[in-house]
Every structure is written in structure tokens, then in C-alpha cells.
Amino acid sequence: MKDWAGTGRAYADSYASLCVGTAGTLLGRLGDPAGRSLLDVGSGTGLLTAAFTDAGWDATGCEPEPTMREVALRQHPAMRVRDGALPSLPFEDAEFDAVVANFVLNHVADPRASAGELLRVSAGRVAATIWTNSPTWLWREVCQRAALVPTEGERLPPEKDFERTVDGFARMLDDAGWMRPQVSEITWTWSADATALRVSAEGGVGGAGQFYRALDDTGRRSFRAAFESVCAERSIAGRLPLVHSAAVAVASRG
């Protein structure tokens, strides 16, 4: 649902390192990679696809945003990356042994149709993650200090939305046809580079970036000053320790 147009470089320099934090958990739950193919849906700038490749998977990325694909191919020239987006992927039924969507189903317009599409192109295992806790307090505090009113963000229609919890995620996937999805929560602290976070907002990444893009020049100056103030108080050696939690779901086809 967010507009990611043109954000590849800013995303690569900031949140890409956060989102790949699920790699170890996903690798552990998908089993032995030997001789198996994997599709990484919403592969962004390619860090997770590269992690699967390094672990021995025959991995392919799939990403609709051109600047994301451009960064992925610049950083990983040998990587296979296709243009495609949920809920209609350009692949045959059961084309891959495993399919992963890392922090994708929390952004799409139709989560159930999209989760069903992940299942369609998998011959075996399917996995997905969503955020259950992210540091929105950071951007809310920046807005408060800047005397700006933060937006709540776009919400799905009630019939499309789902509760962003372990149980809510499991129910949504069950509705989408996943067979007895195993869903658990993981938590980790991301040591974020403060400068990269500022650049990500200015580059339009995520909700904070879209909010920043909509501000006038006066609002942007206030936002930047407030961000620097928060970072001066909260940073440790130039980095912000931000606690995140994610729900990780894995199931088998049929």
C-alpha cells in the first residue's frame, strides 16, 4: 500500500539491514537447501535473496520497484531478479520448492489473495513475515517535537485487513488456504545508523518517508531539527538501538 517508487538507494542504506534480520529464522525453518529452488517475493534490494543463495538455495528474487532491482543487481550482479508483484506473480503453479515473502503481506492491498498466490507458486514450503512491533515511537516523537501531526497511515478496508499479531496473522493465512501455518514471534534490537534513518525519511522510505514528502519546506526543516534532537539524546556512538518484533509463519503446500 505504501508508495515505494524511487526509494531503492535510500532503502538499501537504511531499512534493508533491518528486514534481513529474519534471515536466520527463515533459513532454519525451511530445511536443507540442497538441490532446492526458492523464490523471494518482494525481494527489495536483494539482501535476503543473497542470504538464501549463500546458504545453498537456488534463489530467485521478485520485485516490482525498478530502483530496488537496480540496486540489487548492482550489489549482486549474478542474482536472478524478476519484475512481478502480488497478487499475480509471473510464475507457473508449483514452480519453486519454497516461496518466501519477507515483510510484504503487511503492505499489500489484499493480504489473503496475496498469501494464496505465494502458495500457488510453491511446490513445498511457504513462509512469510509481518511486523508486530516497530519503532513508530521514534517518528512520533520527532513529529511531537516538531509540532507536526503524524498521519495514522492508510488502512485496509475491514474485510481485507487483519490483526497484526501472531494469532491474527495465523487466522489470515488460514483464510488464504495455508495448511496449519506455524506462526511464532521473534524480537531483536536493530542498531540503526542515525544518518541513514534521516536519509531514508528524506528519500521517501516507509510511512515516515511519505509523511516527510508531503511536508512543505518549513515542515521539513522542523522535522529535520527534531530528528537531530531525538538522535542526540537516544543514540549510542551514532546509532539508535531500536527493538523490533516480527511474526514468522511457515507452512507446507497440501
RAMO-V969028 format. One record per pair of residues at least 4 apart in sequence whose C-alpha atoms are under 6 Angstrom apart, sorted by sequence separation. I is the first residue (numbers start at 1). J is the second residue. If there is no record, write none. Layout:
((I/J) (I/J))
//
This chain:
((7/11) (11/15) (12/16) (23/27) (46/50) (53/57) (72/76) (73/77) (85/89) (111/115) (137/141) (143/147) (156/160) (164/168) (165/169) (174/178) (199/203) (201/205) (205/209) (215/219) (231/235) (235/239) (11/16) (52/57) (84/89) (143/148) (156/161) (163/168) (173/178) (200/205) (204/209) (215/220) (235/240) (53/59) (105/111) (204/210) (201/208) (202/209) (201/209) (43/61) (43/62) (44/63) (62/81) (64/83) (37/57) (39/59) (42/62) (43/63) (60/80) (61/81) (62/82) (63/83) (64/84) (36/57) (37/58) (38/59) (39/60) (40/61) (41/62) (42/63) (60/81) (62/83) (63/84) (64/85) (37/59) (39/61) (62/84) (33/56) (45/68) (99/122) (33/57) (44/68) (98/122) (106/130) (97/122) (45/71) (46/72) (87/113) (95/121) (96/122) (97/123) (98/124) (100/126) (102/128) (103/129) (45/72) (87/114) (93/120) (94/121) (96/123) (97/124) (98/125) (99/126) (100/127) (101/128) (102/129) (103/130) (20/48) (86/114) (93/121) (94/122) (98/126) (100/128) (94/123) (87/117) (132/164) (132/165) (194/239) (193/239) (192/239) (191/239) (192/240) (191/240) (110/160) (191/241) (190/241) (190/242) (189/242) (189/243) (188/243) (188/244) (187/244) (38/96) (187/245) (8/67) (37/96) (38/97) (41/100) (186/245) (8/68) (37/97) (38/98) (39/99) (40/100) (41/101) (116/176) (186/246) (6/67) (36/97) (38/99) (115/176) (185/246) (185/247) (184/247) (112/176) (184/248) (183/248) (183/249) (182/249) (182/250) (181/250) (181/251) (146/222) (146/223) (146/226) (145/226) (166/247) (142/226) (142/227) (1/107) (1/108) (1/109) (134/244) (133/244) (133/245) (132/245) (132/246) (131/246) (130/246) (130/247) (129/247) (129/248) (128/249) (127/249) (127/250) (126/250) (126/251) (125/251) (125/252) (124/252) (124/253) (14/196) (13/196) (14/197) (10/200) (10/203) (7/205))
//
